[in-house]
């Protein structure tokens, strides 16, 4: 039985290796079969077949039939999908519980001490880095916002504003609750208005259509800015730079304040 390679690779999403995928597909095609038959059908070496069948049984993909000779029964694919989903959720919960325990463990305190002691001997200008991929870009923004004490300035595009309303809203709400002043500037159009109105209760928002940029300034110290035009780039190609410098942040914030007071228009909420 020849199974398409792409199909076998797709089955790896179920958590199967290539031998497991081949044996499972072979058993599905027969319903009930012996290890020897499955080895012949799937072209999996007989020396490996029993180990593979045992693994599939533990994962809930097959059931061993009672009686002799030993045969195996395929579990319906719809049931397998539910089992895989349930196992993933259970594993994720276990991992989340472990991480939650670490937060209250002495190990985290020791790691934090190591980090803070190391930070004390590093020049602020050494805190800089490149950010590749949009997920990493927004993860860094979230980290900055969570640490904000006084102010957050966001300059973004219409598309960027929609993403920020989705990805950063909770962090911004918590920052606002801490008393952090938040200003957001972006083009407000039919595509971004909903996002702007969603954020209007936690930030002062103004419309701009003559500046196209994406950056965030926190506490007049940290800046993250994008190098890409999000009208042109693919999310996986999105990239940015994060720097911790009062010199640059202060200059950029003064320029922002100038256009904020002069050229930008306040968001007009619909009645």
Order of alpha helices (4+ residues) and beta strands (2+ residues): alpha-alpha-beta-alpha-alpha-beta-beta-alpha-alpha-beta-alpha-beta-alpha-alpha-beta-alpha-beta-beta-beta-beta-alpha-beta
